[in-house]
Amino acid sequence: MTSNAACWRQPATALAIATSLLSACATGGSDPGGAACPPVVGYDQATRDKAAAELEALPEDAALVGMMADYAVMRAQAQACAG
């Protein structure tokens, strides 16, 4: 039995190149009305204090610490987007 894996390499490479070239031509989002900003959920002070205490109780190398830092950046971006 012969392998046909080599037959798929060239079209997949060509497709990847074509996709990247076509996406480089895009100047804006696909939404004609402009980018939609995600909603930013508001938290009361008691909830923020509780979350901060829980986060401080985690070990420094906990995955959740890094994920929460990413979440803070995304919240700031969403707030900036909304104006």
ZAMARTOR-634983 format. One record per residue: x, y, z of N, C-alpha, C, O in turn; residue in three letters; residue number from 0. Coordinates in steps of 0.001 Angstrom, whole numbers, plus 500000, padded with zeros to 6 digits. Each point is the difference from the previous one (the first is absolute). Layout:
<kolmars>
    n_xx    n_yy    n_zz   ca_xx   ca_yy   ca_zz    c_xx    c_yy    c_zz    o_xx    o_yy    o_zz  type  seq
       X       Y       Z       X       Y       Z       X       Y       Z       X       Y       Z   ALA  NUM
...
</kolmars>
This chain:
<kolmars>
    n_xx    n_yy    n_zz   ca_xx   ca_yy   ca_zz    c_xx    c_yy    c_zz    o_xx    o_yy    o_zz  type  seq
  500849  498828  500000  499151  501172  500000  500895  501237  500000  500969  500066  500757   MET    0
  498713  500905  498404  500798  501219  499923  499299  501112  500779  498775  500030  500122   THR    1
  502028  500859  500387  499470  501125  500773  499695  501167  499067  500762  500274  499073   SER    2
  498138  500405  501168  499670  501170  499196  500156  501281  500811  499448  501035  499627   ASN    3
  501297  498912  501479  500176  501164  500863  500674  501145  499260  499680  501163  500245   ALA    4
  501243  498530  498859  500702  501054  499265  499049  500761  499081  500246  501165  499687   ALA    5
  498690  498203  499883  499039  500657  499122  499289  501148  500706  499560  500941  499340   CYS    6
  500317  499006  501970  499274  501019  500744  500874  501161  500438  499478  501057  500354   TRP    7
  501824  498776  499632  500889  501057  500491  499928  501260  499149  499839  501098  500533   ARG    8
  500275  498758  498166  500045  501174  499134  498690  500789  500020  500056  501220  500150   GLN    9
  498762  498155  499707  498772  500787  500054  499809  500679  501359  499518  501131  500058   PRO   10
  500846  498203  501021  499841  500607  501318  500903  501221  500127  499590  501013  500567   ALA   11
  501618  498906  498921  500919  501134  500039  499473  501132  499135  500040  501163  500404   THR   12
  499473  498509  498424  499457  501030  499105  498781  500661  500624  499827  501213  499881   ALA   13
  499334  498016  500777  498823  500550  500654  500399  500942  501136  499400  501062  500164   LEU   14
  501590  498560  500607  500468  500855  501098  500558  501322  499467  499730  501063  500559   ALA   15
  501042  498865  498365  500571  501219  499413  498893  500886  499439  500005  501212  500217   ILE   16
  499049  498192  499066  498907  500780  499425  499162  500655  501086  499601  501157  499864   ALA   17
  500129  498114  501211  499213  500553  501100  500709  501177  500642  499371  501016  500294   THR   18
  501932  498861  499927  500729  501098  500631  500079  501213  499080  499940  501136  500472   SER   19
  500193  498641  498228  500040  501125  499067  498654  500709  499928  499945  501229  499958   LEU   20
  498982  498007  500029  498669  500604  499936  499656  500739  501280  499379  501062  499958   LEU   21
  501017  498387  501172  499685  500670  501260  500845  501258  500173  499595  500911  500722   SER   22
  501551  499159  498644  500836  501200  500087  499350  501169  499286  500319  501153  500290   ALA   23
  498778  498572  498782  499315  501060  499267  498859  500610  500797  499531  501089  499669   CYS   24
  500023  498240  501359  498877  500497  500787  500421  501247  500764  501059  500030  500627   ALA   25
  498107  500991  499313  500333  501248  500685  499141  500228  501228  500298  500887  500800   THR   26
  498656  498347  499366  499134  500195  501149  499332  498700  500377  500271  498954  499410   GLY   27
  498860  501115  501569  499276  498827  500445  498926  499610  499000  499736  500729  499044   GLY   28
  499656  498139  501176  498967  499532  499097  498660  500651  500308  499076  499900  499193   SER   29
  500793  500756  501938  498769  500673  500375  499966  501364  499321  500846  500844  500298   ASP   30
  498193  499406  498788  500000  501269  499289  499750  501200  500900  500364  501120  499642   PRO   31
  499027  498672  501514  499731  501102  500916  501176  500325  500898  499879  500877  500854   GLY   32
  501229  498469  498994  501148  500205  500868  500119  498857  500985  499156  499105  500039   GLY   33
  501886  500934  500745  500244  498932  500967  499008  500101  501144  499715  501089  500498   ALA   34
  499772  497782  499905  499094  499950  501144  500826  499782  501258  500821  499085  500065   ALA   35
  498961  501742  500908  500736  499874  501258  499297  498996  500906  498778  500045  500140   CYS   36
  501974  499058  500471  499374  499053  500926  499553  500742  501258  500614  500994  500384   PRO   37
  498331  498533  500250  499539  500671  501214  500986  499783  501142  500640  498953  500101   PRO   38
  499468  502050  500748  500865  499897  501181  499086  499879  501214  499230  500911  500305   VAL   39
  500862  497970  500373  499171  499749  501177  500525  500832  501162  501205  500040  500250   VAL   40
  497901  500610  500446  500383  500778  501172  499899  499150  501263  499085  499186  500130   GLY   41
  501841  500996  500789  499997  499264  501259  499972  501002  501143  500663  501036  499953   TYR   42
  498553  498639  501081  499971  500906  501151  501292  499857  500805  500751  499045  499805   ASP   43
  499505  501888  501084  501254  500041  500758  500195  498740  500840  501119  499497  500093   GLN   44
  497828  499989  500513  500123  498795  500832  500467  498809  499165  500833  499212  500448   ALA   45
  498632  500658  498342  500406  498899  499121  501447  500169  499561  500751  499026  499956   THR   46
  499646  502200  499718  501395  500252  499595  500961  499722  501151  501072  499435  499787   ARG   47
  498555  500956  501429  500848  499735  501165  500149  498502  500244  501095  499518  500289   ASP   48
  497798  499747  499593  500041  498547  500203  500879  499338  498943  500805  499125  500319   LYS   49
  499043  501290  498422  500804  499421  498919  501485  500300  500207  500847  499137  499769   ALA   50
  499466  502082  500665  501405  500358  500242  500587  499153  501120  501140  499549  499896   ALA   51
  498102  500228  501171  500487  499170  501112  500215  498561  499548  500990  499372  500374   ALA   52
  498096  500111  498832  500142  498628  499496  501202  499882  499066  500716  498999  500034   GLU   53
  499506  502001  499146  501135  499984  499073  501319  500081  500757  500963  499319  499646   LEU   54
  499087  501512  501395  501221  500117  500800  500315  498714  500752  501163  499734  500305   GLU   55
  497819  499464  499997  500207  498747  500728  500587  498905  499116  500507  499001  500510   ALA   56
  499432  501170  498194  500547  498991  499083  501521  500067  499981  500578  501064  500223   LEU   57
  500072  497804  499513  501450  500042  499830  500370  500814  498760  499222  500078  499049   PRO   58
  501968  500529  500964  500420  500863  498889  500028  499279  498662  499741  500607  498961   GLU   59
  500573  498099  501057  500104  499261  498739  498684  499362  499573  499986  499170  499091   ASP   60
  498910  501202  501546  498694  499456  499626  499617  500512  498610  500210  501170  499681   ALA   61
  499238  497962  499516  499593  500371  498644  498935  501090  500033  499957  500856  499117   ALA   62
  499206  499113  501874  498911  500975  500095  500514  501427  500161  499340  500944  499564   LEU   63
  501816  499227  501048  500572  501339  500177  500289  500612  498630  499645  501152  499750   VAL   64
  500985  498101  499378  500293  500485  498652  498745  500222  499184  499914  500956  499229   GLY   65
  499108  498159  500938  498748  500141  499259  499250  501260  500439  499394  500678  499170   MET   66
  500642  499632  502100  499325  501202  500492  500705  501265  499497  499350  501016  499753   MET   67
  501960  498922  500097  500734  501143  499437  499565  500227  498547  499816  501139  499572   ALA   68
  500022  497772  499679  499514  500111  498623  498588  500577  499975  499677  500827  499147   ASP   69
  499490  498735  501784  498628  500475  500083  499972  501502  500289  499168  500725  499454   TYR   70
  501731  499732  501393  500061  501434  500313  500338  500812  498745  499440  501075  499784   ALA   71
  501461  498415  499403  500364  500685  498753  498801  500031  499052  499720  501028  499382   VAL   72
  499576  497849  500504  498837  499950  499109  498886  500939  500484  499322  500623  499184   MET   73
  500489  499479  502120  499003  500928  500542  500371  501436  499655  499142  500793  499611   ARG   74
  502132  499539  500531  500462  501369  499679  499795  500286  498512  499597  501104  499633   ALA   75
  500672  497924  499520  499803  500184  498562  498522  500174  499663  499643  500823  499157   GLN   76
  499504  498404  501500  498552  500110  499748  499484  501358  500471  499152  500607  499346   ALA   77
  501361  499866  501787  499579  501309  500492  500456  501103  499052  499257  500947  499742   GLN   78
  501963  498931  499741  500510  500992  499049  499197  499961  498699  499747  501040  499392   ALA   79
  499866  497794  500196  499214  499835  498777  498646  500677  500141  499520  500653  499074   CYS   80
  499875  499185  502085  498670  500574  500235  500059  501516  500154  498992  500689  499838   ALA   81
  502190  499820  500475  500170  501438  500103  499822  500502  501347  500116  501203  500231   GLY   82
</kolmars>
